[in-house]
């Protein structure tokens, strides 16, 4: 009888401990990510370690904007490579951007959600575009990767580009001048 009671108590304790809400929070504290941005195309034929080595050797701390369209329509294109120390265990993670040009860092909305095809992935390659007017040229930014609202990695970089030039010349028609 005592053996049966001990077995039931052990089983019940195992079930309760596996569904407690604080269990998931402890598991996410050890998750860390190394973040890289590159403006070079990541070859598709590379292995996981090859992608990481490529991202390390071609990382960009200064992103240059596209130059083939008018200034107002330009954007910054890059490839995000996130290398986690263990599988993410989620189907998505968030990427937040902050302007750190001034003493007080300013959040740039909206956040970017990256969806994963496999919860066991450790290295994620994702193309991103930073569009005007949300992102201003010649600013220092910080990119923060979060999983379950826990920060797991950061990356600081600059975006370089041309500002909109105004001639300062104003012309009025005869009707507007009256």
Secondary structure by P-SEA (a helix, b strand, c coil): caaaaaaaaaaaaaaaaacccaaaaaaaccbbbbbbbbcccccccccaaaaaaaaaaacccccccccccccccbbbbbbbbbbbcccccccbbbbbbbbccccbbbbccbbbbbbbccccccbbbbbbbbbccccccbbbbbbbbbcccccccbbbbbbbbbccccccbbbbcccccc
